[in-house]
Amino acid sequence: MRPEDIRELLRRQPFRPFRLLTTNNLVYEIRHPELVALTRSVAHIGFPTSQGTVAERIVGLALLHIVQFELWIPIS
């Protein structure tokens, strides 16, 4: 997936959470646009703490391995 495609999803107003599906069948839920940093080949995805949008851990995901995205509405 191209970084521009992900950047477009992150900049939507209003923001809608989405999922990234990968070649090894992992799914990454993007709930906060400020917790994703993109380079040309990697999406750095932060996982928030239960209190908010501060990342407690970060995963680097090669854009080459993203095969699909899904817009979704999280169930509270």
MOZI-V52380 format. One record per helix or strand of 2 or more residues. SS is the DSSP state (H for helix, E for strand). FROM is the first residue (numbers start at 0). TO is the last residue. If there is no record, write none. Layout:
BEGIN
ss->(SS SS)
from->(FROM FROM)
to->(TO TO)
END
This chain:
BEGIN
ss->(H E E H E E E H E)
from->(2 17 26 32 35 41 54 62 65)
to->(10 21 29 34 37 47 61 64 70)
END
